[in-house]
Amino acid sequence: MRSRYPDELNSGQRQRVVIARALALQPKLLVADEPVSRLDVSMQSQILNLLLSLHRELELTIVFITHDLSVVRQVADRVIVMYLGRIMESSDADTFFNRARHPYSQALIASTPRFHGSREELAVLEGEIPSPISPPPGCPFTTRCPIKTPECSTAVPPTREVAPGHLLACIHR
């Protein structure tokens, strides 16, 4: 692999080179932004296993940024859900996948395909996606929220602790 040019490497090899370059300075924190989004399923698994072993062996903290909840379920200790740049919910992974409280978190989980034999309809959020440049007044999720009330448009909800280690930004939950 050392004697090859970048265009001669497959996507998994390129991702490994990127990871090696990031680790060259022996960081304590690695930010992995969509690290497996353009890889096929078998290559995704290999890269995730590599990152998890690096996490254990090097005691490396890894921040995974992804839209793929199956990746989140596989690798996360803690989940932070953001919408238009604001934290909507933060909890340990088990709580997130079993007892998410924010309407956006619940919609994300409900819209994730499952392969357990049932033919469930996937949830689809209604409403207009707001511009990140000009977010709506109040809660950023208000234009798509199924439980919104007029007061949701008056102020950005504060992030509050609803259980130990479980943060939520919703006035109704």
Secondary structure, 3 states (H helix, E strand, C coil): CCCCCHHHCCHHHHHHHHHHHHHCCCCCEEEEECCCCCCCHHHHHHHHHHHHHHHHHCCCEEEEECCCHHHHHHHCCEEEEEECCEEEEEEEHHHHHHHCCCHHHHHHHHCCCCCCCCCCCCCCCCCCCCCCCCCCCCCCCCCCCCCCCHHHHCCCCCCEEEECCEEECCCCC
